[in-house]
């Protein structure tokens, strides 16, 4: 009897673990799509709406344009779930540069409102680089069609 109880509790634990894993996959999917939309909109806004008009130095214009293009293209790839881990790397580097160059942490409360936002985007993109793409992604469809899954 004691062995039977141990076996059933082990089975219940495994079923709960499987359910948690499924929920984590959906959570990563939500994170990937939302952060992808944020990057996509930020890059599009900088490229097509504000452009380089808000920049003080002409030296920064090429870097901001390249960064905006990276945000736009990598954000679009995140939204559809294409090459998630690969596109997370340039976005993470871009966020690190953004934190160091444009939003150094002088005062977390008063001075710069962009610092916390940049750190949040960095944390989200590093999470995606480490965890993968989630449940619903174009990479999953392509992998199943090519027989890789």
Secondary structure, DSSP 8 states (H G I E B T S, - for coil): -HHHHHHHHHHHHHHHHHHHHHHHHHHHHHHHHHHHHHHHHHHHHIIIIITTTT-S-HHHHHHHHHHHHHHHHHHHHHHHTSSHHHHHHHHHHHHHHIIIII---S-TTTT-THHHHHHHHHHHHHHHHHH---SS-HHHHHHHHHT--
